Amino acid sequence: RHGQGTDTFANGDKYVGGFKDDESHGQGNYTYANGDKYVGGHKDGEKHGQGATTWSDGEKYVGEYKEGKKHGQGSYTYANGDKYIGDYKTGKPHGQGKYFYLADNQFKGYIHVGEYKNGKRNGQGTFTYPNGDKYVGEYKDDKKHGQGTYTFDSGAKEVGEYKNGKLNGYVIQYNPDGSVDREGIFEDGNFLYAQKTTPCPSSGYFHNCFGTYIFDNG
């Protein structure tokens, strides 16, 4: 087949649209027996190019496809109301994206804007809470991980290292007026002991300080 046509499958699926070499190619509508529906581009029998898939449970994706998978820019609305807008790669959020928590549950109002990798928050991101709190920093596999700053609605903030979603390492906690509340080492969110990090001296013994050292060889 070549050109416009209709194909009805034994399982109840139905395709109406363009064909090339007996495969769906070009614009077409594919209706699944379970009620799912795809409208958009096809290439060599696969979803390809701009398209929209609506699932029977209410979920919907509108955006780019490549070789049958979500790939490129797209928008995904979940059955519970949550929404992701951003980059996709081989079927998963990957690259820059925004996730809006819109479901009527304890997460309603949360917003994440930042980097994704293999469907999870990875890299730099900003997470805003409905109470006014905000986290700006690094993520790994959906958890705060690396350097980050958590600012409370009161103006107080925590600046330092995170691991697996909790404060781990050197952290400074600030009061709302900007003064230092605590400075030291944390483990799994618990304060272990105080430790100040001061600038390194211009010469002599270096220990527990920060700065830039330039070696003789440059």
Accessible surface in RSA format (square Angstrom, percent):
REM  Atomic radii and reference values for relative SASA: ProtOr
REM  Chains: A
REM  Algorithm: Lee & Richards
REM  Probe-radius: 1.40
REM  Slices: 20
REM RES _ NUM      All-atoms   Total-Side   Main-Chain    Non-polar    All polar
REM                ABS   REL    ABS   REL    ABS   REL    ABS   REL    ABS   REL
RES ARG A   1   126.94  53.3  86.64  44.2  40.30  95.9  68.06  93.0  58.89  35.7
RES HIS A   2   144.12  78.8 108.08  75.1  36.03  92.2  72.03  74.2  72.09  83.9
RES GLY A   3    31.52  38.9   0.00   N/A  31.52  38.9  31.02  85.1   0.50   1.1
RES GLN A   4   154.16  86.2 118.78  86.8  35.39  84.3  64.58 137.5  89.58  67.9
RES GLY A   5    24.68  30.4   0.00   N/A  24.68  30.4  22.42  61.5   2.26   5.1
RES THR A   6    73.73  52.4  49.35  50.0  24.39  58.1  29.32  39.4  44.41  67.1
RES ASP A   7    31.88  22.3  30.75  30.6   1.13   2.7   1.60   3.8  30.28  30.2
RES THR A   8    93.55  66.5  65.60  66.5  27.94  66.6  53.36  71.7  40.19  60.8
RES PHE A   9    81.93  41.0  72.31  44.8   9.62  25.0  76.66  46.5   5.26  15.1
RES ALA A  10   121.17 111.4  69.81 107.7  51.36 116.8  83.06 117.0  38.12 101.0
RES ASN A  11   103.78  71.6  74.68  72.2  29.10  70.1  47.99 115.5  55.79  53.9
RES GLY A  12    45.07  55.6   0.00   N/A  45.07  55.6  26.83  73.6  18.24  40.9
RES ASP A  13    13.18   9.2  13.18  13.1   0.00   0.0   0.00   0.0  13.18  13.1
RES LYS A  14    95.26  46.5  94.46  58.0   0.80   1.9  37.03  33.3  58.23  62.0
RES TYR A  15     3.39   1.6   3.39   1.9   0.00   0.0   3.39   2.5   0.00   0.0
RES VAL A  16    66.40  43.7  63.92  57.9   2.48   6.0  63.92  55.5   2.48   6.7
RES GLY A  17     4.95   6.1   0.00   N/A   4.95   6.1   4.78  13.1   0.17   0.4
RES GLY A  18     5.18   6.4   0.00   N/A   5.18   6.4   5.18  14.2   0.00   0.0
RES PHE A  19    12.42   6.2   5.51   3.4   6.91  18.0   5.51   3.3   6.91  19.8
RES LYS A  20    91.89  44.8  88.31  54.2   3.58   8.5  37.44  33.7  54.45  58.0
RES ASP A  21   112.58  78.9  88.85  88.4  23.73  56.1  38.88  91.5  73.71  73.5
RES ASP A  22    82.28  57.6  70.21  69.9  12.07  28.5  23.40  55.1  58.88  58.7
RES GLU A  23    84.25  48.4  80.40  60.8   3.85   9.2  25.26  48.9  58.99  48.2
RES SER A  24    16.56  14.0  12.61  16.8   3.95   9.1   6.60  14.1   9.96  14.0
RES HIS A  25    51.06  27.9  45.62  31.7   5.44  13.9  22.73  23.4  28.33  33.0
RES GLY A  26    30.59  37.7   0.00   N/A  30.59  37.7  30.57  83.9   0.02   0.1
RES GLN A  27   124.97  69.9 116.13  84.9   8.84  21.0  64.92 138.2  60.05  45.5
RES GLY A  28     6.68   8.2   0.00   N/A   6.68   8.2   4.99  13.7   1.69   3.8
RES ASN A  29    61.11  42.1  59.90  57.9   1.21   2.9   6.16  14.8  54.95  53.1
RES TYR A  30    43.13  20.1  43.13  24.5   0.00   0.0  27.04  20.3  16.08  19.8
RES THR A  31    56.35  40.1  56.05  56.8   0.29   0.7  42.00  56.4  14.35  21.7
RES TYR A  32    66.57  31.1  62.72  35.7   3.85  10.0  44.97  33.8  21.60  26.6
RES ALA A  33    67.67  62.2  29.46  45.5  38.20  86.9  36.79  51.8  30.87  81.8
RES ASN A  34   101.63  70.1  72.77  70.3  28.86  69.5  46.87 112.8  54.76  52.9
RES GLY A  35    47.51  58.6   0.00   N/A  47.51  58.6  28.16  77.3  19.35  43.3
RES ASP A  36    17.87  12.5  17.87  17.8   0.00   0.0   1.43   3.4  16.44  16.4
RES LYS A  37    91.13  44.5  90.07  55.3   1.06   2.5  35.03  31.5  56.09  59.7
RES TYR A  38     0.22   0.1   0.22   0.1   0.00   0.0   0.22   0.2   0.00   0.0
RES VAL A  39    66.24  43.6  63.15  57.2   3.09   7.4  63.15  54.9   3.09   8.4
RES GLY A  40     4.88   6.0   0.00   N/A   4.88   6.0   4.78  13.1   0.10   0.2
RES GLY A  41     5.73   7.1   0.00   N/A   5.73   7.1   5.73  15.7   0.00   0.0
RES HIS A  42    13.70   7.5   6.21   4.3   7.49  19.2   4.62   4.8   9.08  10.6
RES LYS A  43    98.34  48.0  95.40  58.5   2.94   7.0  44.54  40.1  53.80  57.3
RES ASP A  44    87.80  61.5  76.29  75.9  11.51  27.2  25.13  59.1  62.68  62.5
RES GLY A  45    38.96  48.0   0.00   N/A  38.96  48.0  10.96  30.1  28.00  62.7
RES GLU A  46    84.96  48.8  83.06  62.8   1.90   4.5  18.67  36.1  66.29  54.1
RES LYS A  47    41.10  20.1  39.57  24.3   1.53   3.6  17.25  15.5  23.85  25.4
RES HIS A  48    51.04  27.9  46.41  32.3   4.63  11.8  23.91  24.6  27.13  31.6
RES GLY A  49    29.50  36.4   0.00   N/A  29.50  36.4  29.46  80.9   0.04   0.1
RES GLN A  50   115.93  64.8 108.53  79.3   7.39  17.6  62.71 133.5  53.22  40.4
RES GLY A  51     8.46  10.4   0.00   N/A   8.46  10.4   6.61  18.1   1.85   4.1
RES ALA A  52    25.18  23.1  23.39  36.1   1.79   4.1  23.39  32.9   1.79   4.7
RES THR A  53     1.97   1.4   1.97   2.0   0.00   0.0   1.97   2.6   0.00   0.0
RES THR A  54    58.49  41.6  58.19  59.0   0.30   0.7  43.98  59.1  14.52  21.9
RES TRP A  55    67.77  27.2  64.13  31.0   3.64   8.5  38.84  20.7  28.93  46.9
RES SER A  56    79.54  67.2  40.69  54.3  38.84  89.5  25.85  55.0  53.69  75.2
RES ASP A  57    91.55  64.1  62.34  62.0  29.21  69.1  44.56 104.9  46.99  46.9
RES GLY A  58    48.93  60.3   0.00   N/A  48.93  60.3  30.95  84.9  17.98  40.3
RES GLU A  59    35.19  20.2  35.19  26.6   0.00   0.0   0.16   0.3  35.03  28.6
RES LYS A  60    90.54  44.2  89.57  55.0   0.98   2.3  32.88  29.6  57.66  61.4
RES TYR A  61     0.00   0.0   0.00   0.0   0.00   0.0   0.00   0.0   0.00   0.0
RES VAL A  62    71.45  47.0  68.03  61.6   3.42   8.2  68.03  59.1   3.42   9.3
RES GLY A  63     5.85   7.2   0.00   N/A   5.85   7.2   5.85  16.0   0.00   0.0
RES GLU A  64    59.70  34.3  59.70  45.2   0.00   0.0   5.21  10.1  54.49  44.5
RES TYR A  65    12.13   5.7   5.83   3.3   6.30  16.4   4.43   3.3   7.70   9.5
RES LYS A  66   100.20  48.9  95.98  58.9   4.23  10.1  45.05  40.6  55.15  58.7
RES GLU A  67   122.95  70.6 110.53  83.6  12.42  29.6  33.86  65.5  89.09  72.7
RES GLY A  68    25.08  30.9   0.00   N/A  25.08  30.9   5.11  14.0  19.97  44.7
RES LYS A  69   115.69  56.4 112.50  69.0   3.19   7.6  66.09  59.5  49.60  52.8
RES LYS A  70    38.08  18.6  37.21  22.8   0.87   2.1   5.52   5.0  32.56  34.7
RES HIS A  71    50.45  27.6  46.68  32.4   3.77   9.7  22.99  23.7  27.46  32.0
RES GLY A  72    22.76  28.1   0.00   N/A  22.76  28.1  22.76  62.5   0.00   0.0
RES GLN A  73   102.78  57.5 101.01  73.8   1.77   4.2  53.16 113.2  49.61  37.6
RES GLY A  74     8.05   9.9   0.00   N/A   8.05   9.9   6.03  16.5   2.02   4.5
RES SER A  75    27.77  23.5  26.11  34.8   1.66   3.8  21.24  45.2   6.53   9.1
RES TYR A  76    23.13  10.8  23.13  13.2   0.00   0.0   8.84   6.6  14.29  17.6
RES THR A  77    46.72  33.2  46.72  47.4   0.00   0.0  33.78  45.4  12.94  19.6
RES TYR A  78    64.40  30.1  61.34  34.9   3.05   7.9  40.62  30.5  23.78  29.3
RES ALA A  79    61.45  56.5  27.79  42.9  33.66  76.6  30.47  42.9  30.98  82.1
RES ASN A  80    83.18  57.4  58.13  56.2  25.05  60.3  40.53  97.6  42.65  41.2
RES GLY A  81    28.18  34.8   0.00   N/A  28.18  34.8  24.40  67.0   3.78   8.5
RES ASP A  82    10.12   7.1  10.12  10.1   0.00   0.0   0.06   0.1  10.06  10.0
RES LYS A  83    71.04  34.7  71.04  43.6   0.00   0.0  16.86  15.2  54.18  57.7
RES TYR A  84     0.75   0.4   0.75   0.4   0.00   0.0   0.75   0.6   0.00   0.0
RES ILE A  85    71.99  41.0  69.92  52.1   2.08   5.0  69.92  50.3   2.08   5.6
RES GLY A  86     6.22   7.7   0.00   N/A   6.22   7.7   6.22  17.1   0.00   0.0
RES ASP A  87    36.11  25.3  36.11  35.9   0.00   0.0  10.03  23.6  26.08  26.0
RES TYR A  88     9.38   4.4   2.58   1.5   6.80  17.7   1.65   1.2   7.73   9.5
RES LYS A  89   103.71  50.6 101.28  62.1   2.44   5.8  49.94  44.9  53.77  57.3
RES THR A  90    82.25  58.5  71.31  72.3  10.93  26.1  50.59  68.0  31.66  47.9
RES GLY A  91    21.54  26.6   0.00   N/A  21.54  26.6   9.99  27.4  11.55  25.9
RES LYS A  92   112.08  54.7 111.98  68.7   0.09   0.2  62.33  56.1  49.74  53.0
RES PRO A  93    21.07  15.4  21.07  19.2   0.00   0.0  21.07  17.4   0.00   0.0
RES HIS A  94    47.16  25.8  42.65  29.6   4.51  11.5  20.48  21.1  26.68  31.0
RES GLY A  95    25.50  31.4   0.00   N/A  25.50  31.4  25.47  69.9   0.02   0.1
RES GLN A  96   105.96  59.3 103.35  75.5   2.61   6.2  57.85 123.1  48.11  36.5
RES GLY A  97     5.82   7.2   0.00   N/A   5.82   7.2   3.87  10.6   1.95   4.4
RES LYS A  98    99.21  48.4  99.21  60.9   0.00   0.0  41.03  36.9  58.18  62.0
RES TYR A  99    38.78  18.1  38.78  22.1   0.00   0.0  22.70  17.1  16.08  19.8
RES PHE A 100    52.75  26.4  52.75  32.7   0.00   0.0  52.75  32.0   0.00   0.0
RES TYR A 101    37.23  17.4  36.90  21.0   0.32   0.8  23.59  17.7  13.64  16.8
RES LEU A 102    92.21  51.4  79.64  57.0  12.57  31.6  79.64  55.9  12.57  33.8
RES ALA A 103     5.56   5.1   4.69   7.2   0.86   2.0   5.34   7.5   0.21   0.6
RES ASP A 104   135.33  94.8 103.01 102.5  32.32  76.4  31.44  74.0 103.89 103.6
RES ASN A 105    68.79  47.4  44.88  43.4  23.90  57.6  32.55  78.3  36.23  35.0
RES GLN A 106   137.13  76.7 106.47  77.8  30.66  73.0  61.76 131.5  75.37  57.2
RES PHE A 107    90.33  45.2  90.33  55.9   0.00   0.0  90.33  54.8   0.00   0.0
RES LYS A 108   111.59  54.4 101.55  62.3  10.05  23.9  55.80  50.2  55.79  59.4
RES GLY A 109    31.51  38.9   0.00   N/A  31.51  38.9  24.14  66.2   7.37  16.5
RES TYR A 110    45.24  21.1  44.92  25.6   0.32   0.8  12.49   9.4  32.75  40.4
RES ILE A 111    59.08  33.6  58.89  43.9   0.19   0.5  58.89  42.4   0.19   0.5
RES HIS A 112     0.39   0.2   0.39   0.3   0.00   0.0   0.00   0.0   0.39   0.5
RES VAL A 113    61.64  40.6  58.77  53.2   2.87   6.9  58.77  51.1   2.87   7.8
RES GLY A 114     6.39   7.9   0.00   N/A   6.39   7.9   6.38  17.5   0.01   0.0
RES GLU A 115    62.76  36.0  61.50  46.5   1.26   3.0   9.22  17.8  53.54  43.7
RES TYR A 116    14.70   6.9   9.03   5.1   5.67  14.8   8.44   6.3   6.26   7.7
RES LYS A 117   113.98  55.6 112.82  69.2   1.16   2.8  55.51  50.0  58.47  62.3
RES ASN A 118    89.66  61.8  81.68  78.9   7.98  19.2  17.49  42.1  72.17  69.8
RES GLY A 119    31.01  38.2   0.00   N/A  31.01  38.2   7.62  20.9  23.39  52.4
RES LYS A 120    97.76  47.7  97.57  59.9   0.19   0.4  48.79  43.9  48.97  52.2
RES ARG A 121    38.05  16.0  38.05  19.4   0.00   0.0   0.43   0.6  37.62  22.8
RES ASN A 122    25.51  17.6  21.06  20.3   4.45  10.7   7.94  19.1  17.57  17.0
RES GLY A 123    28.13  34.7   0.00   N/A  28.13  34.7  24.71  67.8   3.42   7.7
RES GLN A 124    97.73  54.7  95.95  70.1   1.78   4.2  52.17 111.1  45.56  34.6
RES GLY A 125     6.06   7.5   0.00   N/A   6.06   7.5   4.50  12.4   1.55   3.5
RES THR A 126    39.80  28.3  39.27  39.8   0.53   1.3  18.99  25.5  20.81  31.5
RES PHE A 127    13.39   6.7  13.39   8.3   0.00   0.0  13.39   8.1   0.00   0.0
RES THR A 128    46.67  33.2  46.67  47.3   0.00   0.0  34.82  46.8  11.85  17.9
RES TYR A 129    37.67  17.6  34.62  19.7   3.05   7.9  23.43  17.6  14.24  17.6
RES PRO A 130    84.61  61.7  43.78  39.9  40.82 148.4  54.32  44.8  30.29 188.3
RES ASN A 131    92.87  64.0  69.88  67.5  22.98  55.3  44.63 107.4  48.24  46.6
RES GLY A 132    47.08  58.1   0.00   N/A  47.08  58.1  28.23  77.5  18.85  42.2
RES ASP A 133    11.48   8.0  11.48  11.4   0.00   0.0   0.00   0.0  11.48  11.5
RES LYS A 134    89.86  43.8  89.42  54.9   0.43   1.0  33.93  30.5  55.93  59.6
RES TYR A 135     0.00   0.0   0.00   0.0   0.00   0.0   0.00   0.0   0.00   0.0
RES VAL A 136    70.22  46.2  66.64  60.3   3.58   8.6  66.64  57.9   3.58   9.7
RES GLY A 137     4.77   5.9   0.00   N/A   4.77   5.9   4.77  13.1   0.00   0.0
RES GLU A 138    59.10  33.9  59.10  44.7   0.00   0.0   5.66  10.9  53.44  43.6
RES TYR A 139    13.46   6.3   5.43   3.1   8.03  20.9   4.15   3.1   9.31  11.5
RES LYS A 140   113.58  55.4 109.88  67.4   3.69   8.8  57.96  52.2  55.62  59.2
RES ASP A 141    74.73  52.3  67.79  67.5   6.94  16.4  16.01  37.7  58.72  58.6
RES ASP A 142    54.35  38.1  47.59  47.4   6.76  16.0  15.12  35.6  39.23  39.1
RES LYS A 143   110.39  53.9 107.30  65.8   3.08   7.3  61.24  55.1  49.15  52.4
RES LYS A 144    37.62  18.4  36.71  22.5   0.91   2.2   2.90   2.6  34.72  37.0
RES HIS A 145    48.44  26.5  44.51  30.9   3.93  10.0  21.37  22.0  27.07  31.5
RES GLY A 146    22.54  27.8   0.00   N/A  22.54  27.8  22.49  61.7   0.04   0.1
RES GLN A 147   102.62  57.4 100.35  73.3   2.27   5.4  55.43 118.0  47.19  35.8
RES GLY A 148     6.89   8.5   0.00   N/A   6.89   8.5   4.87  13.4   2.02   4.5
RES THR A 149    37.51  26.7  37.00  37.5   0.50   1.2  18.30  24.6  19.20  29.0
RES TYR A 150    29.61  13.8  29.61  16.8   0.00   0.0  15.36  11.5  14.25  17.6
RES THR A 151    44.16  31.4  44.03  44.6   0.13   0.3  32.26  43.3  11.90  18.0
RES PHE A 152    69.71  34.9  66.76  41.4   2.95   7.7  66.76  40.5   2.95   8.4
RES ASP A 153   100.72  70.6  65.37  65.1  35.35  83.6  14.93  35.1  85.79  85.6
RES SER A 154    72.37  61.2  42.20  56.3  30.16  69.5  47.20 100.5  25.17  35.3
RES GLY A 155    32.89  40.6   0.00   N/A  32.89  40.6  24.24  66.5   8.65  19.4
RES ALA A 156    21.08  19.4  21.08  32.5   0.00   0.0  21.08  29.7   0.00   0.0
RES LYS A 157    76.32  37.2  75.08  46.1   1.24   3.0  22.90  20.6  53.42  56.9
RES GLU A 158    28.97  16.6  28.97  21.9   0.00   0.0   2.59   5.0  26.38  21.5
RES VAL A 159    52.15  34.3  49.94  45.2   2.21   5.3  49.94  43.4   2.21   6.0
RES GLY A 160     5.48   6.8   0.00   N/A   5.48   6.8   5.36  14.7   0.11   0.3
RES GLU A 161    63.82  36.6  63.82  48.3   0.00   0.0   7.91  15.3  55.91  45.6
RES TYR A 162    14.19   6.6   8.27   4.7   5.92  15.4   7.35   5.5   6.85   8.4
RES LYS A 163   113.05  55.2 112.45  69.0   0.60   1.4  54.91  49.4  58.14  61.9
RES ASN A 164    89.61  61.8  80.35  77.7   9.26  22.3  17.70  42.6  71.91  69.5
RES GLY A 165    25.94  32.0   0.00   N/A  25.94  32.0  10.39  28.5  15.55  34.8
RES LYS A 166   113.00  55.1 109.12  67.0   3.88   9.2  62.64  56.4  50.36  53.6
RES LEU A 167    13.79   7.7  12.45   8.9   1.34   3.4  12.45   8.7   1.34   3.6
RES ASN A 168    23.85  16.4  18.86  18.2   4.99  12.0   8.85  21.3  15.01  14.5
RES GLY A 169    21.43  26.4   0.00   N/A  21.43  26.4  18.79  51.6   2.64   5.9
RES TYR A 170    53.41  24.9  51.83  29.5   1.59   4.1  49.23  37.0   4.19   5.2
RES VAL A 171     0.00   0.0   0.00   0.0   0.00   0.0   0.00   0.0   0.00   0.0
RES ILE A 172    32.27  18.4  32.27  24.0   0.00   0.0  32.27  23.2   0.00   0.0
RES GLN A 173    20.62  11.5  20.62  15.1   0.00   0.0   6.76  14.4  13.86  10.5
RES TYR A 174    59.55  27.8  55.43  31.5   4.12  10.7  27.39  20.6  32.16  39.6
RES ASN A 175    49.33  34.0  47.81  46.2   1.52   3.7   9.15  22.0  40.17  38.8
RES PRO A 176    84.47  61.6  58.56  53.4  25.91  94.2  58.85  48.6  25.63 159.3
RES ASP A 177   121.67  85.2  78.35  78.0  43.32 102.4  51.14 120.4  70.53  70.3
RES GLY A 178    47.79  58.9   0.00   N/A  47.79  58.9  31.38  86.1  16.41  36.8
RES SER A 179    52.51  44.4  41.47  55.3  11.04  25.4  46.62  99.3   5.89   8.2
RES VAL A 180    74.79  49.2  49.00  44.4  25.79  62.1  49.00  42.6  25.79  69.9
RES ASP A 181    81.91  57.4  58.30  58.0  23.61  55.8   3.79   8.9  78.12  77.9
RES ARG A 182    98.93  41.5  93.65  47.7   5.29  12.6  38.22  52.2  60.71  36.8
RES GLU A 183    24.67  14.2  17.48  13.2   7.19  17.1   3.05   5.9  21.62  17.6
RES GLY A 184     0.00   0.0   0.00   N/A   0.00   0.0   0.00   0.0   0.00   0.0
RES ILE A 185    30.91  17.6  30.91  23.0   0.00   0.0  30.91  22.3   0.00   0.0
RES PHE A 186     5.86   2.9   2.48   1.5   3.38   8.8   2.48   1.5   3.38   9.7
RES GLU A 187    92.15  52.9  90.47  68.4   1.68   4.0  16.65  32.2  75.50  61.6
RES ASP A 188    82.37  57.7  75.19  74.8   7.19  17.0  13.95  32.8  68.42  68.2
RES GLY A 189    36.29  44.7   0.00   N/A  36.29  44.7  13.97  38.3  22.31  50.0
RES ASN A 190    96.80  66.8  93.65  90.5   3.15   7.6  21.48  51.7  75.31  72.8
RES PHE A 191    63.43  31.7  36.89  22.8  26.54  69.1  36.89  22.4  26.54  76.0
RES LEU A 192    89.98  50.1  60.15  43.0  29.84  75.0  62.33  43.8  27.65  74.4
RES TYR A 193   117.40  54.8 113.63  64.7   3.77   9.8  85.07  63.9  32.33  39.9
RES ALA A 194    78.72  72.4  56.38  87.0  22.34  50.8  56.50  79.6  22.22  58.9
RES GLN A 195    49.39  27.6  42.15  30.8   7.25  17.3  12.94  27.6  36.45  27.6
RES LYS A 196   137.77  67.2 128.13  78.6   9.64  22.9  92.54  83.3  45.23  48.2
RES THR A 197    36.11  25.7  22.55  22.9  13.55  32.3  18.43  24.8  17.67  26.7
RES THR A 198    71.06  50.5  70.65  71.6   0.41   1.0  50.64  68.0  20.42  30.9
RES PRO A 199    97.05  70.7  84.00  76.6  13.05  47.5  84.00  69.4  13.05  81.1
RES CYS A 200    41.50  31.4  20.86  23.3  20.64  48.5   9.47  24.0  32.03  34.5
RES PRO A 201    68.11  49.6  51.81  47.2  16.30  59.2  63.96  52.8   4.15  25.8
RES SER A 202   122.00 103.1  78.07 104.2  43.93 101.2  59.03 125.7  62.97  88.2
RES SER A 203    83.12  70.2  70.90  94.6  12.22  28.1  41.34  88.0  41.78  58.5
RES GLY A 204    59.67  73.6   0.00   N/A  59.67  73.6  39.95 109.6  19.72  44.2
RES TYR A 205   180.39  84.2 156.14  88.8  24.25  63.1 127.61  95.9  52.78  65.1
RES PHE A 206    83.59  41.8  64.21  39.8  19.38  50.4  64.21  38.9  19.38  55.5
RES HIS A 207   133.53  73.0 110.84  77.0  22.69  58.0  77.08  79.4  56.45  65.7
RES ASN A 208    67.87  46.8  42.93  41.5  24.94  60.0  23.10  55.6  44.77  43.3
RES CYS A 209    33.44  25.3   6.22   6.9  27.21  64.0   3.39   8.6  30.04  32.4
RES PHE A 210   115.86  58.0 109.93  68.1   5.94  15.4 114.67  69.5   1.20   3.4
RES GLY A 211    61.68  76.1   0.00   N/A  61.68  76.1  25.68  70.5  35.99  80.6
RES THR A 212   131.54  93.6  92.25  93.5  39.29  93.6  61.37  82.4  70.17 106.1
RES TYR A 213   137.14  64.0 114.47  65.1  22.68  59.0  69.67  52.4  67.47  83.2
RES ILE A 214   134.43  76.5 110.88  82.6  23.54  56.7 113.91  82.0  20.52  55.7
RES PHE A 215   132.26  66.2 126.97  78.6   5.29  13.8 128.19  77.7   4.07  11.7
RES ASP A 216   162.08 113.5 120.95 120.4  41.13  97.3  45.20 106.4 116.88 116.6
RES ASN A 217   145.04 100.0 101.49  98.1  43.56 104.9  49.02 118.0  96.02  92.8
RES GLY A 218    83.86 103.4   0.00   N/A  83.86 103.4  42.61 116.9  41.25  92.4
END  Absolute sums over single chains surface
CHAIN  1 A    13108.5      10396.7       2711.8       6903.1       6205.3
END  Absolute sums over all chains
TOTAL         13108.5      10396.7       2711.8       6903.1       6205.3
